[in-house]
Amino acid sequence: MFEELTFWMTWTLGLDEDELGIRHMAVRAIVVFAFAVMLVRLGSKRFISGNTAYDVILGVMLGSIISRAITGQSPFLPTLCAALVIVVLHRLCSRIAIRSDSFGTLIKGNTSVLVRDGEVDWKAMERSNLSRNDLLEALRLKQSLSNWEKVKEARLERNGEISVIMRQDP
């Protein structure tokens, strides 16, 4: 039974081939797609939503690794194993970050207050590489505002988006 399974996998995936044919690439694409879906389900939902740089790194690395399994640039099963290790490592680091704010800040970054009580912190804007126009764009998109005077707080979040809290007028 094991020998038959090994033969079938070798024949369909081209595990012992120097050059992969259409059949090998097609079957590998199907297997890697199913494997990638499983990895995404194993990973957190966050890394496919509003992403921090930390989450983007996972996406880039995962895409790079699993593409090698399809094209045969790396051995098939060790490549899938490497992809699994990357997702498990991401999940482990995320779990540690939940329990340790300093570790979370180390791997995910921190937020920057850009506007407080209608006043722009131009030094924070400069440290964040944001221009006046970038801030105005965010205010227009988030709150339909044309200036920052009615803003209680605007922050550059860890995922690169600017969040806006409006002042509560009496």
N, C-alpha and C positions, 0 to 999 in steps of 0.2 A: 504493500500500500504506500509506504513512504517513498519507495523507489519510483512508483508511478507518479506520485505528486511531484517529486523532484524533477522527473523527466518532463512532465507537463509544464511546470514553471520555467524550466530551462528552455524548452521549445517555444513557449508563448512569449516569454520576456526577453529571450536572447541573452541569457546570463553567461553563456560560454562563447558568444559571438564577438568577433573583432569589429564587425560593422553591423549596425542594426538596420533591419528592413522595415517596411511599412507596417507589417503585422506587429513587430516588436514595439515600435514607437506608439502605435494605436493602443495596444494592450497596456503598455507602460503608462500612457496618459490616463487611461481609465483607472488603473490601480492607484496611481499617484493622486488623482483627483479624489477618489474615495478616501485615501489615506489623509489627504489634506483636510477634507471635511471633518474627519475624525479628530485631527489635531486641533482644528478651530473649535470644535465642541469641547475638547479637553482643555483648551486655553480659556482665558476669560473673555467675556463678551466685549470688554473694553477695547481690546486691541483691534477690533474692527469698527469701532465707532469714532468718537472725537478723540483723536490720538495724541498722546504725548510723544516726544522724540523717542522715549524708551519703547513705546509700543510700535512705532514706525520701524525701529531697528529690528524688532521681531519679524515684522512683515517682510522687510527687505531680505533678511537672512533666510527666512523660511522659503520665500520665493526662489532665491538663489539656490538653496540646497535642493529643493524638490525638483527644480527644473533639470538639475544634473541627473536625477534618477530617470527622467523621461528621455533625455537625449543620450544617455549612456556615457556621459563624461566622467562619471564616478561609478564604482560598483553599486548595484541596485539596493540590496538589503542594508549594507552599512550606511548608505546615503539616507535611506528612510529612518534608520536608527538615529542618525545625527539630527534629523529634523525633529524627531520625538524628543531628543535630549534638549534641544533649543526651547521647545514649548514647555517642557517640564521645568527647565531652569527659569524661564520667564514667569511661570506660575509660582515657583518657589520664591523668587525675588519679590513678586507681588504680595505674597503672604507675609514675608518678612516686613515689607513696607507698611502693611496694615498695622503691625504691632510696633513699628519703630518709625516715628516721624523723621528722625535724622537720616535713617537709611532711605526712606521714601524721598526725602529732599535730595539726597545724594544721587539716586538713580533717575528721578523724575523731574527734578528742578523745583523751583518755588514760584510763587506769584509775586507780582510787583504792583503796588498801588500807583496808578497813573494820575487819577483825579480824586481829590478828597474835598467834599463840600464846595464844589464849583471851582476849585483851584487846581491847575495842572502842575504836577511835579515834573518839571522839564528835565531834571537830572535823571529821574527814573525813566523818562521817555528816551533820553539819549542812551542810557545803559541798555535799554531794551531795543535799541535801533529802530525806534518808531518816530515818524514825523508827525507834525501837526495834522497833515492831511490823512495819515493813517488813523489817527484818533477820531477825526471828524467823520471819516468813512464808517468806522465802527459805531459811532453814536447814531449816525443816520440809519444804518442797517439794523441795529439792536433796538433803538428807542425812537426812531424817526425825529431825532434832534439835529439842529443845525449848529449848536454850540454846547459847551460843557457847563454852563452856569446852573442848570437845573439838576446836575448830577451829584448825588451824595457820594458815590464811589464808583470808580471804574478801575478794573484790574486787568493786567495781562496775566491770563491763567497759564497753568503748566502745559496745556495743550496748544498754546499759541493764540487762542481766541481772547478777545477783550469782552469781559462781562461788565454790565452797567446796572447800577442800582440808582433809582431816581430819588430825589429829595421828596419828603412828604411836606407839602406846604400846609401851614395851619389854616 
